[in-house]
Amino acid sequence: MYVRSAMAAMLALALLWSPAPAAAGDQPRITIAMLPPGTDVARISAAVPTIAPGVMSAGLGRVPAAQTYLDIGQGNRLFGSLYPEPLPPLYVTGSRVPPRLWSRVLERAADAPAEIEPGLLAATLEEAGVGIAARPLAGSPALIAADRGGHVDRARSCEPGSCPGVTVLSAGPEELGSLADRLRPGSDDLLIVVERPPPVRDLLAVGIAGAGFEGGTLTSDSTRMAGYVAATDLLPTILDRYGIPAPDAVDGRPITAVADGGAAAVAAREERLGEVAGRRWEVLGVNLMIWVGAGLLLAAWRRRLAGGLLATLATAMALVPAILLLAAALEPDELVERVMVGVGAPLLGALAVLALRPRLGRRAPYGAFAAAAAISIVATAIDVVAGSPFTPLSLLGPNPGLGVRFFGIGNELEAAIAAMLPLAVGAGVTAARPADPGRAVAVATAVVTVAAVLAFAPGRFGADVGAAITFPAGAAAVIVVALRPARRRAALVIAAPILALVALVLFDLAVPGDSHLTRSVLSAGGLDELGDVFDRRITLAARSFPRYIDSPFFIATLVAIAVAIGFRRVIVGWFRDRPAALAGTAGAIVATVVGTLANDSAALLLMVGTGYVAAFCGLAWASRAAACRGNG
């Protein structure tokens, strides 16, 4: 009896001291206005001069408009290929999504390898006593306001922009001024405007007006890029305005505003981001094919040119990341960028080899490659650590326009640097010709790899977990081949990546870096969610190969691997008396294999890594051929 009385008293006291939900009139009013497709940031800024503009990733790759609305409402997203089935055509009729369609949405999300909860925004707001509704003529954007049961409240009686809680509506650019005028002075009201998907361009125009967003441009910790946010960032931004913690299933981060040039800067950034994917083939693929074709013709005409051409090609490939980083800073048109890479890289490569020839003799190609690779790796590391946007805007960068990765080096650069790192150290030691090249290359590789992991792997900088795995794996292989510690070979190869990953975890937790590792792996709620992480990566890795099955580069990669296996003794002979270069090649091969097995873009890493290894083997042949002719 006394126990029940005491419990009742404690419950009453708790109720008295618990903060009551804010009255509707005291709550922030947030209006999400969806604009017609094709509305750009310039038009948004012209309609509301005080708005903070930006562009928004609509999804992972190209997704249907309904998927973008669902992603906004669930604060998380996946590649469409990872869902068990395509998204059915969705629409809102009356006050709900048809039950049969919403059931498919829920089943599809439940079977996906991630914590996907459709309707999470509405459910979280309603639990906190905040309403969310859609205007009767909102159209399909009303999906943003759907709750876990697929129900959508309708805001009918209030004037647009003056409704309590969160309101989703469709509007034209000419209506934005009146909506902004209804933001109450001194309040936390927000006007969020978003171009309706699908985008006319690769990205959607977006803007936010209200306290804390006066001027400047939008950004978030999801992208770490001024003027660029993700669709999943809207949910935590809205919840943050009401002081509601974001649920664990949310992957997005709250949007903020930074002073960075306004609409003009955002438009320029959007243009560059939209060009990255389209230019890659012309600037990289076509130029590489031209180099190989021209080299074969010149070698057939003058056979003695073959060695110099192969040395130039390898050095040019090592210079490409640095040249693309410069192009990202200058943002030239496509023709200029093609010339910078297609003409500039081989010209500089040839000059480097010729400049070192008097000093190094037949070892000049090794010295030129080491210098070129060092320039690319160091320049990229400085840019990433400094937080500069140039690496994400590089054609070899993470390609944030597709919404896959927004900062850090990305898969392409990871593959290139993972291969170049041991090759550069091996080439540099070979050019220096120390008394004990095996010991020298082992020590140099260990030091350089630690520095590279610290630069590229932590979430504070690059957030590239793969760098903490592939770089040390390559380094372990270099040390094994150079020093040949027979009994500890397997332990070194296995332990080095694991120790580096542990060090990355500790560093990221101490900073904190908020990296992909801590967000998707360490924050996973149990073994099931951790299993989802690996499931996603393995599935994406397996599905990356069919995408490239008809690519000439993928076919060439498979042919090159088959030829290398068949003629491995001959190839090793090219490295006779070059133990450091051989160790570097082994490290690059191991780094490429480990990266291919551990990365969700397996086929891409295999092609890039194999390309650098093949070019370096050609350089070794050229150096050996020169030695046989007695040159140097």
Secondary structure, 3 states (H helix, E strand, C coil): CHHHHHHHHHHHHHHHHCCCCCCCCCCCCEEEEEECCCCCHHHHHHHCCCCEEEEEECCCCCCCHHHHHHHHHHCCCCCHHHCCCCCCCCCCECCECCHHHHHHHHHHHHCCCCCCCCCHHHHHHHHCCCCEEECCCCCHHHHHHCCCCCECCECCCCCCCCCCCEEEEECCHHHHHHHHHCCCCCCCCEEEEEECCCCCCCCEEEEEEECCCCCCEEEECCCCCCCEEEHHHHHHHHHHHCCCCCCCCCCCCCEEEECCCHHHHHHHHHHHHHHHHHHHHHHHHHHHHHHHHHHHHHHHHCCCHHHHHHHHHHHHHHHHHHHHHHHHHHCCCHHHHHHHHHHHHHHHHHHHHHHHHHHHHHHHHHHHHHHHHHHHHHHHHHHHHCCCCHHHHCCCCCCHHHCCCCCCCHHHHHHHHHHHHHHHHHHHHHHHCCCCHHHHHHHHHHHHHHHHHHHHCCCCCCCCHHHHHHHHHHHHHHHHHHHCCHHHHHHHHHHHHHHHHHHHHHHHHHCCCCCHHHHHHHCCCCHHHHHHHHHHHHHHHHHHHHHCCCCHHHHHHHHHHHHHHHCHHHHHHCCCCCHHHHHHHHHHHHHHHHHHHHCCCHHHHHHHHHHHHHHHHHHHHHHHHHHHCCCC
